[in-house]
Structures are given as structure tokens and as C-alpha cells.
């Protein structure tokens, strides 16, 4: 796919998706609707030990400017949708928050926008995606669509997610972020652009995280966009090292657990 793109677009995508075709995005954008999320009260302190193991940082412009050093050597995926909060009426009622001039000024390698398929704001958020693609294509900036479902967790099945992901690809997204589910190959198999897995609800153990990530990778995902299951974990660095082994080294779940345990022992 990259071979058919303009050089600038291909270059930016090659920064966020590694030469092996895999990707580990570290999101810290949760505050744009949740406020001071646990473990992200001071984002720069949270991510400092994790960044060496991530391929890109997913962040809002406010936190990027206020908490991230300009010397950052990781590509930035800029969160550019919002306008709602957890105490408001409907999380799906989002708009675009960041102009293309700002995206270029901040040297973003890609941008991310949420869509809420099947909600009262489906049309609005899908047109947000379309508008963003229209703005970013002339500048060679790839758009990542996030198939958000708000508080309606029961929608996370293969039929719904396959529908949402395909629509995002049809509207011009270069990457789609979606939730892992049973029969995940039905989601990736119907989406003509790369799919990365979101973290979703916090898992109880590291093995649980490794298991769903390994399953999703075996069913066609190119990587993950995991936040809370990494930086809210009891042992964040060992966790991200275990996940990176699955994504970039093809490690099994047991191998990832071994990497985790070894990394944990190194920090004691």
C-alpha cells in the first residue's frame, strides 16, 4: 500500500509503522474527556520509562506542548477530535478540535479522530473523519480513525466492529484503531487498511493482556494502541516489554510472560 502513496504520506506512515509492518502506539490522550486520569496526572513522568519501547505517542496538542520535550525522538500521532466529557450528555457528540495549520506546526506524523458508528452522532463523526482526511491529504498526513463506542461496551462484537472499520477505511483512514473481539479475523479481513487494537477495559493480569494481544496479532492486527493496560499496570515497563516481544518478535504468550518476569526481576 505504501508504494502507491505520495512520498510524504509514505514517509510519515513509515515512522509510525515500523519496517517489520508492526506498530506499538502509546496513547496518553485520555484526559481530553476524562480529565486527570489515574497515573496520567503528570504525563511526562509516566511515559519517560515507557517511550523507549513504544513506536509512537498518541497525544493531544495541549499535553504535547505542556508536558512533552521538543527533543522527543518518537513520532507523534495527534488527537484532533473532542468536545465532550464523561460528565456530559453523550461522549459521541464530538467535533474536530485542531486545524490543519496546527497539525503541521506541531510536526505530527499522523492524526487520530474518533467515530461513533451506530449512535445518534454517527453522521457527524463520520463527516468529521471525512473532513479531516480532506484537510490532511494535501499535506501528506495520514489519518487514524478510532472506532469508539462510548459507554456501550456490548457493541464490541465482530459484526459491528467489521462494519465500523470498513466504513473508516472507505472514508479515507490510513489506519484504524478498534477493539479486540472474538473472531477478530472478521474485522481485519474486511478492512483494507492496517488495524491496531485498542486496550479497552483494564485487564486483571498481565497474562490477560498478552493473551488478547497475541490472539489479535494472529488474526491480522498489525499492533496495538494500549494505554491503561500499560501505564496503570503494577509493573508498566515489564508489561510493555512483554507486549513489544509479541508485536515485534512474534513471541508467544508464555514467552511474553517470561520477558515480563525477567524485566520485573531486573527492576527489583
C-alpha positions in Angstrom: 0.0 0.0 0.0 2.8 2.5 0.9 4.3 2.0 -2.5 1.3 3.7 -4.2 1.4 6.8 -1.9 3.0 10.2 -2.3 6.4 10.2 -0.7 5.4 12.5 2.2 2.5 10.3 3.2 4.5 7.1 2.9 7.4 8.6 4.9 5.1 9.6 7.8 3.4 6.2 7.8 6.8 4.5 7.8 7.6 6.4 11.0 4.6 5.1 12.9 4.5 1.7 11.4 7.9 0.0 11.7 9.9 -1.8 8.9 8.5 -5.1 10.0 5.0 -3.8 9.3 4.1 -3.8 13.0 3.3 -0.9 15.4 3.1 -0.1 19.1 1.3 3.2 19.8 1.3 4.5 23.3 -1.8 6.7 24.0 -1.9 9.3 26.7 -4.9 11.3 25.3 -7.4 10.0 27.9 -7.6 13.4 29.7 -9.4 15.1 26.8 -12.6 13.5 28.0 -11.7 12.0 31.4 -9.7 14.8 33.0 -6.7 13.9 35.2 -6.7 10.2 34.7 -5.1 8.0 37.3 -1.4 7.6 36.5 -1.5 10.4 33.9 -1.7 13.3 36.4 1.9 14.1 35.3 2.2 12.6 31.8 5.8 13.3 31.3 6.8 11.2 34.4 4.5 8.4 33.4 5.8 7.9 29.9 9.5 8.6 30.4 10.5 4.9 31.2 8.0 3.6 28.6 8.9 5.6 25.5 12.0 3.5 24.6 9.6 0.6 23.9 6.9 2.4 22.0 6.9 3.3 18.3 4.7 6.4 18.5 2.9 8.6 21.1 -0.8 9.4 20.8 -1.4 12.7 22.5 -3.4 15.9 22.5 -1.8 19.2 21.5 -2.2 20.6 25.0 -0.3 17.8 26.7 2.2 17.7 23.8 3.1 21.4 24.3 3.0 21.4 28.1 4.5 18.1 29.1 6.5 16.6 26.2 10.0 17.7 25.5 10.5 19.0 21.9 13.6 16.7 21.7 11.2 13.7 21.6 12.6 11.2 19.2 9.3 9.3 18.7 6.7 10.2 16.1 3.6 11.9 17.3 0.0 10.9 16.5 -2.1 13.9 17.4 -5.6 13.5 18.8 -7.7 16.1 17.0 -11.3 15.2 18.0 -13.1 16.1 21.2 -15.6 18.4 22.8 -17.3 16.0 25.2 -16.6 14.7 28.7 -17.5 11.8 31.0 -19.9 14.1 32.9 -21.6 15.5 29.7 -24.6 14.2 27.9 -23.1 12.0 25.2 -19.5 11.1 24.5 -20.3 10.6 20.9 -21.1 14.3 20.3 -17.5 15.1 19.1 -16.2 17.7 16.7 -12.8 18.4 15.2 -10.7 20.4 17.7 -7.4 21.1 15.8 -6.9 22.9 12.5 -4.6 21.6 9.8 -2.2 24.6 10.3 -1.8 23.5 13.9 -1.2 19.9 12.9 1.6 20.9 10.5 3.0 23.4 13.1 3.3 20.6 15.7 5.1 18.3 13.2 2.6 15.5 13.7 3.4 12.2 11.8 -0.3 11.3 11.9 -3.6 12.4 13.4 -6.4 10.5 15.2 -10.1 11.1 15.2 -13.0 9.1 16.9 -16.1 7.9 15.0 -19.2 6.6 16.7 -21.0 4.3 14.3 -24.5 3.3 15.3 -25.0 6.3 17.6 -27.1 9.4 17.2 -23.9 11.2 16.2 -22.8 8.6 13.5 -23.2 11.0 10.6 -21.5 13.9 12.4 -18.4 11.9 13.4 -18.1 10.1 10.1 -18.2 13.5 8.4 -15.5 14.7 10.9 -13.3 11.9 9.6 -14.0 12.8 6.0 -13.3 16.4 6.6 -10.1 15.6 8.4 -9.0 13.3 5.5 -9.8 16.2 3.1 -7.6 18.6 5.1 -4.7 16.2 5.7 -4.3 14.5 2.3 -2.8 17.6 0.6 -0.1 17.8 3.3 0.6 14.0 3.2 -0.5 13.5 6.8 -2.2 10.1 7.5 -5.4 9.8 9.5 -6.1 7.1 12.1 -9.8 6.5 12.7 -10.8 5.3 16.2 -13.9 3.2 16.2 -15.2 4.4 19.6 -18.3 3.1 21.2 -18.6 5.4 24.2 -20.2 3.6 27.2 -21.9 0.9 25.0 -19.4 -1.9 25.5 -21.9 -4.6 24.3 -21.4 -3.3 20.8 -17.9 -4.7 20.7 -18.6 -7.8 18.5 -17.0 -8.8 15.2 -20.0 -7.8 13.1 -20.2 -4.3 14.5 -16.5 -3.6 14.5 -16.0 -5.0 11.0 -18.7 -2.6 9.8 -17.2 0.4 11.6 -13.6 -0.4 10.5 -14.6 -0.9 6.8 -16.5 2.4 6.8 -13.5 4.2 8.2 -11.3 2.8 5.5 -13.8 3.7 2.8 -13.8 7.3 4.0 -10.0 7.5 3.7 -8.4 6.5 7.0 -4.9 5.1 6.5 -5.0 3.2 9.9 -8.0 2.1 12.0 -7.9 1.6 15.8 -10.5 -0.8 17.1 -11.3 -3.1 19.9 -10.2 -6.8 20.1 -13.2 -9.2 20.0 -13.9 -12.9 19.4 -13.5 -13.8 15.7 -11.2 -10.8 15.2 -10.2 -12.1 11.8 -13.6 -11.0 10.5 -12.7 -7.4 11.5 -9.2 -7.3 10.0 -10.3 -9.4 6.9 -12.8 -6.9 5.9 -10.6 -3.8 6.4 -8.2 -2.9 3.6 -6.0 -0.7 5.8 -3.9 -1.7 8.8 -5.8 -2.3 12.1 -4.4 -1.7 15.5 -6.0 -2.9 18.7 -7.2 -0.6 21.5 -6.9 -1.6 25.1 -10.4 -1.3 26.2 -11.3 -2.1 29.9 -8.3 -2.7 32.2 -7.3 -6.3 32.5 -6.7 -8.0 35.8 -3.4 -9.7 35.0 -0.5 -9.2 32.6 -1.2 -12.6 31.0 -4.8 -11.5 30.1 -3.3 -8.5 28.2 -0.7 -10.7 26.5 -3.4 -13.2 25.5 -5.8 -10.8 23.7 -2.9 -9.0 22.0 -1.4 -12.3 20.8 -4.7 -13.5 19.6 -5.4 -10.3 17.7 -2.0 -10.3 16.1 -2.5 -13.9 14.9 -5.8 -12.8 13.4 -4.5 -9.9 11.3 -3.8 -6.8 13.5 -0.5 -5.0 12.9 -0.1 -3.9 16.5 -1.7 -2.1 19.4 -2.7 1.3 20.8 -2.5 0.4 24.5 -2.6 2.9 27.4 -4.2 2.0 30.6 -3.2 -1.7 30.4 0.4 -0.4 30.3 0.8 2.7 32.4 -1.8 1.7 35.0 -0.3 -1.8 35.3 1.5 -2.7 38.6 4.7 -3.1 36.6 4.5 -0.8 33.5 8.0 -1.3 32.0 7.9 -5.2 32.2 4.4 -5.1 30.8 5.3 -3.0 27.8 8.4 -5.1 27.2 6.3 -8.3 27.1 3.9 -6.7 24.7 6.7 -5.5 22.5 8.0 -9.0 22.3 4.7 -10.2 21.0 4.3 -7.4 18.4 7.8 -7.1 17.1 9.4 -10.5 17.8 6.4 -12.8 17.3 6.7 -14.1 20.9 4.1 -16.5 22.3 2.1 -15.6 25.4 4.4 -17.8 27.6 7.4 -16.1 26.0 5.9 -12.7 26.8 5.3 -13.8 30.4 9.0 -14.8 30.6 10.1 -11.4 29.2 7.8 -9.8 31.8 9.2 -11.8 34.7 12.8 -11.2 33.6 12.2 -7.4 33.2 10.4 -7.4 36.6 13.4 -9.1 38.3 15.8 -6.5 36.7 13.8 -3.7 38.4 13.9 -5.2 41.9 
